[in-house]
Amino acid sequence: VYRQMVAALESEGVSEISCKIGDKFDHTIHAAMETQEVTDEALVDTITKVIRKGYKIHDRLIKPVTVVVGKAKQEVKENNESQEQA
């Protein structure tokens, strides 16, 4: 039944959006559920985890891929600045 349903959807133009860890984040097809601090600069604004699959019909987005996105690690400058002021 599952394969028949997938085949019926594909025949109407519905397809899964391909997404894997390491892909660059694209706000037009991805929805960032959360961010994760990364130490490697190459991983900033890249997908670190895929939470849910996304789908489109022909070129139109039905449901975006839900992902976790890497962000640059925050420095601990704020604590140092507040201690210097005191």
Biopython code that builds the backbone (N, CA, C, O; Angstrom):
import numpy as np
from Bio.PDB.StructureBuilder import StructureBuilder

atoms = [
    (1, "VAL", "N", (0.833, -1.185, 0.000)),
    (1, "VAL", "CA", (0.000, 0.000, 0.000)),
    (1, "VAL", "C", (0.883, 1.256, 0.000)),
    (1, "VAL", "O", (0.605, 2.224, -0.709)),
    (2, "TYR", "N", (1.955, 1.221, 0.811)),
    (2, "TYR", "CA", (2.850, 2.374, 0.889)),
    (2, "TYR", "C", (3.477, 2.673, -0.474)),
    (2, "TYR", "O", (3.487, 3.820, -0.922)),
    (3, "ARG", "N", (4.000, 1.635, -1.128)),
    (3, "ARG", "CA", (4.627, 1.835, -2.448)),
    (3, "ARG", "C", (3.633, 2.340, -3.482)),
    (3, "ARG", "O", (3.989, 3.140, -4.347)),
    (4, "GLN", "N", (2.396, 1.880, -3.400)),
    (4, "GLN", "CA", (1.366, 2.355, -4.326)),
    (4, "GLN", "C", (1.064, 3.836, -4.088)),
    (4, "GLN", "O", (0.878, 4.598, -5.037)),
    (5, "MET", "N", (1.018, 4.231, -2.837)),
    (5, "MET", "CA", (0.762, 5.637, -2.502)),
    (5, "MET", "C", (1.905, 6.517, -2.997)),
    (5, "MET", "O", (1.663, 7.573, -3.581)),
    (6, "VAL", "N", (3.140, 6.095, -2.772)),
    (6, "VAL", "CA", (4.301, 6.857, -3.239)),
    (6, "VAL", "C", (4.291, 6.953, -4.763)),
    (6, "VAL", "O", (4.556, 8.019, -5.318)),
    (7, "ALA", "N", (3.990, 5.856, -5.437)),
    (7, "ALA", "CA", (3.934, 5.858, -6.895)),
    (7, "ALA", "C", (2.846, 6.798, -7.405)),
    (7, "ALA", "O", (3.049, 7.499, -8.396)),
    (8, "ALA", "N", (1.696, 6.817, -6.739)),
    (8, "ALA", "CA", (0.608, 7.702, -7.146)),
    (8, "ALA", "C", (1.005, 9.169, -6.972)),
    (8, "ALA", "O", (0.720, 9.996, -7.838)),
    (9, "LEU", "N", (1.653, 9.489, -5.866)),
    (9, "LEU", "CA", (2.104, 10.863, -5.635)),
    (9, "LEU", "C", (3.176, 11.279, -6.647)),
    (9, "LEU", "O", (3.146, 12.397, -7.161)),
    (10, "GLU", "N", (4.120, 10.379, -6.930)),
    (10, "GLU", "CA", (5.166, 10.686, -7.901)),
    (10, "GLU", "C", (4.589, 10.883, -9.298)),
    (10, "GLU", "O", (5.088, 11.713, -10.059)),
    (11, "SER", "N", (3.553, 10.140, -9.645)),
    (11, "SER", "CA", (2.945, 10.300, -10.966)),
    (11, "SER", "C", (2.261, 11.662, -11.113)),
    (11, "SER", "O", (2.082, 12.154, -12.226)),
    (12, "GLU", "N", (1.882, 12.267, -9.984)),
    (12, "GLU", "CA", (1.264, 13.597, -10.001)),
    (12, "GLU", "C", (2.288, 14.718, -9.872)),
    (12, "GLU", "O", (1.919, 15.893, -9.881)),
    (13, "GLY", "N", (3.573, 14.374, -9.751)),
    (13, "GLY", "CA", (4.622, 15.384, -9.693)),
    (13, "GLY", "C", (5.140, 15.695, -8.313)),
    (13, "GLY", "O", (5.939, 16.618, -8.157)),
    (14, "VAL", "N", (4.709, 14.947, -7.289)),
    (14, "VAL", "CA", (5.199, 15.165, -5.933)),
    (14, "VAL", "C", (6.532, 14.441, -5.777)),
    (14, "VAL", "O", (6.654, 13.273, -6.147)),
    (15, "SER", "N", (7.534, 15.135, -5.228)),
    (15, "SER", "CA", (8.834, 14.509, -5.023)),
    (15, "SER", "C", (9.432, 14.972, -3.702)),
    (15, "SER", "O", (9.110, 16.046, -3.194)),
    (16, "GLU", "N", (10.312, 14.134, -3.157)),
    (16, "GLU", "CA", (11.004, 14.453, -1.919)),
    (16, "GLU", "C", (12.174, 15.384, -2.241)),
    (16, "GLU", "O", (12.851, 15.208, -3.254)),
    (17, "ILE", "N", (12.408, 16.365, -1.385)),
    (17, "ILE", "CA", (13.539, 17.275, -1.556)),
    (17, "ILE", "C", (14.772, 16.583, -0.990)),
    (17, "ILE", "O", (14.791, 16.192, 0.177)),
    (18, "SER", "N", (15.799, 16.434, -1.819)),
    (18, "SER", "CA", (17.014, 15.769, -1.348)),
    (18, "SER", "C", (17.794, 16.719, -0.446)),
    (18, "SER", "O", (18.016, 17.881, -0.787)),
    (19, "CYS", "N", (18.200, 16.206, 0.701)),
    (19, "CYS", "CA", (18.912, 17.010, 1.684)),
    (19, "CYS", "C", (19.764, 16.073, 2.523)),
    (19, "CYS", "O", (19.294, 15.027, 2.969)),
    (20, "LYS", "N", (21.024, 16.452, 2.736)),
    (20, "LYS", "CA", (21.887, 15.634, 3.574)),
    (20, "LYS", "C", (22.766, 16.524, 4.443)),
    (20, "LYS", "O", (22.898, 17.721, 4.188)),
    (21, "ILE", "N", (23.353, 15.942, 5.449)),
    (21, "ILE", "CA", (24.229, 16.681, 6.355)),
    (21, "ILE", "C", (25.412, 17.216, 5.564)),
    (21, "ILE", "O", (26.022, 16.497, 4.773)),
    (22, "GLY", "N", (25.727, 18.486, 5.786)),
    (22, "GLY", "CA", (26.830, 19.133, 5.089)),
    (22, "GLY", "C", (26.375, 20.029, 3.951)),
    (22, "GLY", "O", (27.166, 20.822, 3.440)),
    (23, "ASP", "N", (25.105, 19.917, 3.539)),
    (23, "ASP", "CA", (24.581, 20.797, 2.498)),
    (23, "ASP", "C", (24.483, 22.224, 3.036)),
    (23, "ASP", "O", (24.314, 22.434, 4.237)),
    (24, "LYS", "N", (24.587, 23.181, 2.154)),
    (24, "LYS", "CA", (24.445, 24.585, 2.531)),
    (24, "LYS", "C", (22.973, 24.877, 2.828)),
    (24, "LYS", "O", (22.088, 24.383, 2.129)),
    (25, "PHE", "N", (22.710, 25.684, 3.869)),
    (25, "PHE", "CA", (21.347, 26.044, 4.241)),
    (25, "PHE", "C", (20.763, 26.981, 3.197)),
    (25, "PHE", "O", (21.389, 27.977, 2.835)),
    (26, "ASP", "N", (19.564, 26.667, 2.709)),
    (26, "ASP", "CA", (18.847, 27.483, 1.727)),
    (26, "ASP", "C", (17.461, 27.758, 2.282)),
    (26, "ASP", "O", (16.641, 26.846, 2.392)),
    (27, "HIS", "N", (17.193, 29.016, 2.633)),
    (27, "HIS", "CA", (15.926, 29.353, 3.282)),
    (27, "HIS", "C", (14.708, 29.121, 2.395)),
    (27, "HIS", "O", (13.583, 29.099, 2.893)),
    (28, "THR", "N", (14.913, 28.947, 1.090)),
    (28, "THR", "CA", (13.762, 28.726, 0.209)),
    (28, "THR", "C", (13.224, 27.297, 0.284)),
    (28, "THR", "O", (12.063, 27.060, -0.046)),
    (29, "ILE", "N", (14.054, 26.341, 0.716)),
    (29, "ILE", "CA", (13.596, 24.950, 0.807)),
    (29, "ILE", "C", (13.816, 24.339, 2.181)),
    (29, "ILE", "O", (13.324, 23.243, 2.449)),
    (30, "HIS", "N", (14.553, 25.031, 3.066)),
    (30, "HIS", "CA", (14.833, 24.516, 4.402)),
    (30, "HIS", "C", (14.173, 25.393, 5.463)),
    (30, "HIS", "O", (14.027, 26.602, 5.281)),
    (31, "ALA", "N", (13.780, 24.776, 6.561)),
    (31, "ALA", "CA", (13.277, 25.493, 7.735)),
    (31, "ALA", "C", (14.177, 25.110, 8.907)),
    (31, "ALA", "O", (14.256, 23.939, 9.278)),
    (32, "ALA", "N", (14.854, 26.102, 9.489)),
    (32, "ALA", "CA", (15.770, 25.844, 10.589)),
    (32, "ALA", "C", (14.982, 25.684, 11.887)),
    (32, "ALA", "O", (14.337, 26.627, 12.346)),
    (33, "MET", "N", (15.036, 24.507, 12.466)),
    (33, "MET", "CA", (14.359, 24.247, 13.734)),
    (33, "MET", "C", (15.178, 24.814, 14.882)),
    (33, "MET", "O", (14.625, 25.355, 15.839)),
    (34, "GLU", "N", (16.507, 24.688, 14.783)),
    (34, "GLU", "CA", (17.405, 25.220, 15.806)),
    (34, "GLU", "C", (18.793, 25.398, 15.208)),
    (34, "GLU", "O", (19.055, 25.001, 14.073)),
    (35, "THR", "N", (19.679, 26.005, 15.997)),
    (35, "THR", "CA", (21.064, 26.161, 15.570)),
    (35, "THR", "C", (21.966, 25.391, 16.516)),
    (35, "THR", "O", (21.612, 25.131, 17.666)),
    (36, "GLN", "N", (23.131, 25.033, 16.013)),
    (36, "GLN", "CA", (24.094, 24.282, 16.804)),
    (36, "GLN", "C", (25.446, 24.947, 16.625)),
    (36, "GLN", "O", (25.876, 25.188, 15.497)),
    (37, "GLU", "N", (26.127, 25.249, 17.739)),
    (37, "GLU", "CA", (27.438, 25.876, 17.646)),
    (37, "GLU", "C", (28.444, 24.873, 17.104)),
    (37, "GLU", "O", (28.486, 23.721, 17.537)),
    (38, "VAL", "N", (29.264, 25.330, 16.139)),
    (38, "VAL", "CA", (30.291, 24.484, 15.542)),
    (38, "VAL", "C", (31.630, 25.196, 15.649)),
    (38, "VAL", "O", (31.687, 26.425, 15.606)),
    (39, "THR", "N", (32.696, 24.438, 15.787)),
    (39, "THR", "CA", (34.026, 25.023, 15.906)),
    (39, "THR", "C", (34.678, 25.215, 14.543)),
    (39, "THR", "O", (35.510, 26.108, 14.380)),
    (40, "ASP", "N", (34.314, 24.394, 13.566)),
    (40, "ASP", "CA", (34.885, 24.483, 12.222)),
    (40, "ASP", "C", (34.149, 25.553, 11.419)),
    (40, "ASP", "O", (32.928, 25.492, 11.278)),
    (41, "GLU", "N", (34.882, 26.525, 10.897)),
    (41, "GLU", "CA", (34.278, 27.614, 10.117)),
    (41, "GLU", "C", (33.598, 27.107, 8.850)),
    (41, "GLU", "O", (32.669, 27.746, 8.354)),
    (42, "ALA", "N", (34.044, 25.970, 8.320)),
    (42, "ALA", "CA", (33.443, 25.431, 7.099)),
    (42, "ALA", "C", (32.018, 24.927, 7.342)),
    (42, "ALA", "O", (31.247, 24.784, 6.393)),
    (43, "LEU", "N", (31.662, 24.658, 8.594)),
    (43, "LEU", "CA", (30.337, 24.136, 8.917)),
    (43, "LEU", "C", (29.323, 25.221, 9.258)),
    (43, "LEU", "O", (28.158, 24.918, 9.513)),
    (44, "VAL", "N", (29.751, 26.484, 9.267)),
    (44, "VAL", "CA", (28.833, 27.586, 9.546)),
    (44, "VAL", "C", (27.855, 27.704, 8.379)),
    (44, "VAL", "O", (28.267, 27.663, 7.220)),
    (45, "ASP", "N", (26.574, 27.849, 8.675)),
    (45, "ASP", "CA", (25.484, 27.928, 7.693)),
    (45, "ASP", "C", (25.329, 26.655, 6.867)),
    (45, "ASP", "O", (24.852, 26.696, 5.733)),
    (46, "THR", "N", (25.732, 25.533, 7.438)),
    (46, "THR", "CA", (25.492, 24.246, 6.784)),
    (46, "THR", "C", (24.581, 23.404, 7.667)),
    (46, "THR", "O", (24.426, 23.676, 8.857)),
    (47, "ILE", "N", (23.991, 22.396, 7.079)),
    (47, "ILE", "CA", (23.051, 21.527, 7.781)),
    (47, "ILE", "C", (23.836, 20.512, 8.607)),
    (47, "ILE", "O", (24.682, 19.792, 8.079)),
    (48, "THR", "N", (23.546, 20.462, 9.917)),
    (48, "THR", "CA", (24.211, 19.507, 10.797)),
    (48, "THR", "C", (23.324, 18.319, 11.144)),
    (48, "THR", "O", (23.815, 17.281, 11.588)),
    (49, "LYS", "N", (22.005, 18.473, 10.938)),
    (49, "LYS", "CA", (21.075, 17.376, 11.212)),
    (49, "LYS", "C", (19.787, 17.604, 10.432)),
    (49, "LYS", "O", (19.291, 18.729, 10.360)),
    (50, "VAL", "N", (19.248, 16.545, 9.853)),
    (50, "VAL", "CA", (17.953, 16.606, 9.167)),
    (50, "VAL", "C", (16.911, 16.029, 10.114)),
    (50, "VAL", "O", (17.024, 14.883, 10.548)),
    (51, "ILE", "N", (15.889, 16.832, 10.433)),
    (51, "ILE", "CA", (14.865, 16.397, 11.375)),
    (51, "ILE", "C", (13.675, 15.770, 10.652)),
    (51, "ILE", "O", (13.229, 14.682, 11.016)),
    (52, "ARG", "N", (13.152, 16.464, 9.616)),
    (52, "ARG", "CA", (12.012, 15.950, 8.841)),
    (52, "ARG", "C", (12.247, 16.180, 7.355)),
    (52, "ARG", "O", (12.870, 17.162, 6.951)),
    (53, "LYS", "N", (11.739, 15.262, 6.559)),
    (53, "LYS", "CA", (11.848, 15.380, 5.101)),
    (53, "LYS", "C", (10.944, 16.486, 4.589)),
    (53, "LYS", "O", (9.970, 16.862, 5.241)),
    (54, "GLY", "N", (11.276, 17.002, 3.412)),
    (54, "GLY", "CA", (10.455, 18.010, 2.775)),
    (54, "GLY", "C", (10.007, 17.531, 1.407)),
    (54, "GLY", "O", (10.598, 16.614, 0.837)),
    (55, "TYR", "N", (8.950, 18.161, 0.875)),
    (55, "TYR", "CA", (8.375, 17.726, -0.398)),
    (55, "TYR", "C", (8.009, 18.915, -1.265)),
    (55, "TYR", "O", (7.727, 20.005, -0.767)),
    (56, "LYS", "N", (8.018, 18.687, -2.567)),
    (56, "LYS", "CA", (7.575, 19.705, -3.517)),
    (56, "LYS", "C", (6.748, 19.046, -4.599)),
    (56, "LYS", "O", (6.874, 17.847, -4.851)),
    (57, "ILE", "N", (5.900, 19.835, -5.238)),
    (57, "ILE", "CA", (5.121, 19.363, -6.372)),
    (57, "ILE", "C", (5.585, 20.195, -7.564)),
    (57, "ILE", "O", (5.407, 21.413, -7.600)),
    (58, "HIS", "N", (6.172, 19.524, -8.520)),
    (58, "HIS", "CA", (6.839, 20.163, -9.656)),
    (58, "HIS", "C", (7.887, 21.122, -9.095)),
    (58, "HIS", "O", (8.843, 20.649, -8.481)),
    (59, "ASP", "N", (7.769, 22.422, -9.265)),
    (59, "ASP", "CA", (8.743, 23.369, -8.718)),
    (59, "ASP", "C", (8.209, 24.121, -7.511)),
    (59, "ASP", "O", (8.843, 25.065, -7.041)),
    (60, "ARG", "N", (7.070, 23.723, -7.012)),
    (60, "ARG", "CA", (6.410, 24.426, -5.919)),
    (60, "ARG", "C", (6.618, 23.689, -4.594)),
    (60, "ARG", "O", (6.447, 22.472, -4.521)),
    (61, "LEU", "N", (6.985, 24.428, -3.555)),
    (61, "LEU", "CA", (7.250, 23.843, -2.245)),
    (61, "LEU", "C", (5.948, 23.492, -1.529)),
    (61, "LEU", "O", (5.051, 24.328, -1.410)),
    (62, "ILE", "N", (5.851, 22.250, -1.054)),
    (62, "ILE", "CA", (4.703, 21.821, -0.256)),
    (62, "ILE", "C", (5.055, 21.910, 1.221)),
    (62, "ILE", "O", (4.323, 22.501, 2.015)),
    (63, "LYS", "N", (6.194, 21.309, 1.579)),
    (63, "LYS", "CA", (6.649, 21.268, 2.966)),
    (63, "LYS", "C", (8.168, 21.386, 2.966)),
    (63, "LYS", "O", (8.843, 20.583, 2.321)),
    (64, "PRO", "N", (8.728, 22.381, 3.684)),
    (64, "PRO", "CA", (10.193, 22.519, 3.698)),
    (64, "PRO", "C", (10.857, 21.423, 4.525)),
    (64, "PRO", "O", (10.233, 20.815, 5.395)),
    (65, "VAL", "N", (12.127, 21.185, 4.238)),
    (65, "VAL", "CA", (12.915, 20.236, 5.017)),
    (65, "VAL", "C", (13.238, 20.905, 6.351)),
    (65, "VAL", "O", (13.742, 22.028, 6.369)),
    (66, "THR", "N", (12.960, 20.240, 7.456)),
    (66, "THR", "CA", (13.250, 20.783, 8.780)),
    (66, "THR", "C", (14.650, 20.329, 9.189)),
    (66, "THR", "O", (14.935, 19.132, 9.215)),
    (67, "VAL", "N", (15.528, 21.294, 9.509)),
    (67, "VAL", "CA", (16.929, 20.987, 9.753)),
    (67, "VAL", "C", (17.477, 21.729, 10.972)),
    (67, "VAL", "O", (16.848, 22.645, 11.501)),
    (68, "VAL", "N", (18.670, 21.305, 11.402)),
    (68, "VAL", "CA", (19.465, 22.019, 12.393)),
    (68, "VAL", "C", (20.642, 22.617, 11.631)),
    (68, "VAL", "O", (21.275, 21.935, 10.825)),
    (69, "VAL", "N", (20.938, 23.902, 11.888)),
    (69, "VAL", "CA", (21.961, 24.622, 11.137)),
    (69, "VAL", "C", (23.122, 24.978, 12.057)),
    (69, "VAL", "O", (22.917, 25.357, 13.210)),
    (70, "GLY", "N", (24.344, 24.854, 11.540)),
    (70, "GLY", "CA", (25.536, 25.218, 12.304)),
    (70, "GLY", "C", (25.721, 26.717, 12.342)),
    (70, "GLY", "O", (25.449, 27.415, 11.365)),
    (71, "LYS", "N", (26.193, 27.215, 13.495)),
    (71, "LYS", "CA", (26.508, 28.643, 13.628)),
    (71, "LYS", "C", (27.862, 28.770, 14.297)),
    (71, "LYS", "O", (28.332, 27.839, 14.951)),
    (72, "ALA", "N", (28.490, 29.929, 14.132)),
    (72, "ALA", "CA", (29.813, 30.157, 14.699)),
    (72, "ALA", "C", (29.734, 30.139, 16.221)),
    (72, "ALA", "O", (28.762, 30.608, 16.813)),
    (73, "LYS", "N", (30.757, 29.599, 16.833)),
    (73, "LYS", "CA", (30.799, 29.517, 18.297)),
    (73, "LYS", "C", (30.976, 30.921, 18.865)),
    (73, "LYS", "O", (31.822, 31.687, 18.404)),
    (74, "GLN", "N", (30.163, 31.251, 19.877)),
    (74, "GLN", "CA", (30.218, 32.565, 20.510)),
    (74, "GLN", "C", (31.429, 32.644, 21.427)),
    (74, "GLN", "O", (31.730, 31.712, 22.173)),
    (75, "GLU", "N", (32.109, 33.771, 21.355)),
    (75, "GLU", "CA", (33.241, 34.010, 22.243)),
    (75, "GLU", "C", (32.729, 34.435, 23.608)),
    (75, "GLU", "O", (31.593, 34.896, 23.726)),
    (76, "VAL", "N", (33.526, 34.291, 24.612)),
    (76, "VAL", "CA", (33.132, 34.637, 25.978)),
    (76, "VAL", "C", (33.615, 36.055, 26.290)),
    (76, "VAL", "O", (34.168, 36.301, 27.362)),
    (77, "LYS", "N", (33.410, 36.977, 25.365)),
    (77, "LYS", "CA", (33.824, 38.365, 25.544)),
    (77, "LYS", "C", (32.873, 39.118, 26.456)),
    (77, "LYS", "O", (33.293, 40.028, 27.171)),
    (78, "GLU", "N", (31.611, 38.756, 26.444)),
    (78, "GLU", "CA", (30.614, 39.470, 27.236)),
    (78, "GLU", "C", (30.927, 39.359, 28.721)),
    (78, "GLU", "O", (30.791, 40.347, 29.442)),
    (79, "ASN", "N", (31.337, 38.205, 29.197)),
    (79, "ASN", "CA", (31.671, 38.029, 30.614)),
    (79, "ASN", "C", (32.902, 38.846, 30.982)),
    (79, "ASN", "O", (32.941, 39.454, 32.052)),
    (80, "ASN", "N", (33.916, 38.871, 30.106)),
    (80, "ASN", "CA", (35.132, 39.625, 30.364)),
    (80, "ASN", "C", (34.839, 41.122, 30.420)),
    (80, "ASN", "O", (35.387, 41.819, 31.274)),
    (81, "GLU", "N", (33.999, 41.623, 29.542)),
    (81, "GLU", "CA", (33.676, 43.044, 29.520)),
    (81, "GLU", "C", (32.918, 43.456, 30.772)),
    (81, "GLU", "O", (33.164, 44.538, 31.304)),
    (82, "SER", "N", (32.016, 42.634, 31.250)),
    (82, "SER", "CA", (31.255, 42.977, 32.442)),
    (82, "SER", "C", (32.141, 42.943, 33.683)),
    (82, "SER", "O", (31.907, 43.710, 34.617)),
    (83, "GLN", "N", (33.151, 42.077, 33.719)),
    (83, "GLN", "CA", (34.057, 42.030, 34.849)),
    (83, "GLN", "C", (34.989, 43.222, 34.860)),
    (83, "GLN", "O", (35.341, 43.707, 35.936)),
    (84, "GLU", "N", (35.403, 43.715, 33.695)),
    (84, "GLU", "CA", (36.268, 44.878, 33.607)),
    (84, "GLU", "C", (35.561, 46.138, 34.056)),
    (84, "GLU", "O", (36.194, 47.018, 34.639)),
    (85, "GLN", "N", (34.275, 46.252, 33.803)),
    (85, "GLN", "CA", (33.518, 47.433, 34.168)),
    (85, "GLN", "C", (33.289, 47.514, 35.671)),
    (85, "GLN", "O", (33.138, 48.610, 36.211)),
    (86, "ALA", "N", (33.262, 46.378, 36.351)),
    (86, "ALA", "CA", (32.973, 46.361, 37.795)),
    (86, "ALA", "C", (34.124, 46.789, 38.643)),
    (86, "ALA", "O", (34.011, 46.818, 39.869)),
]
sb = StructureBuilder()
sb.init_structure("model")
sb.init_model(0)
sb.init_chain("A")
sb.init_seg("    ")
for serial, (resi, resn, name, xyz) in enumerate(atoms, 1):
    if name == "N":
        sb.init_residue(resn, " ", resi, " ")
    sb.init_atom(name, np.array(xyz, "f"), 0.0, 1.0, " ", f" {name:<3s}", serial, name[0])
structure = sb.get_structure()
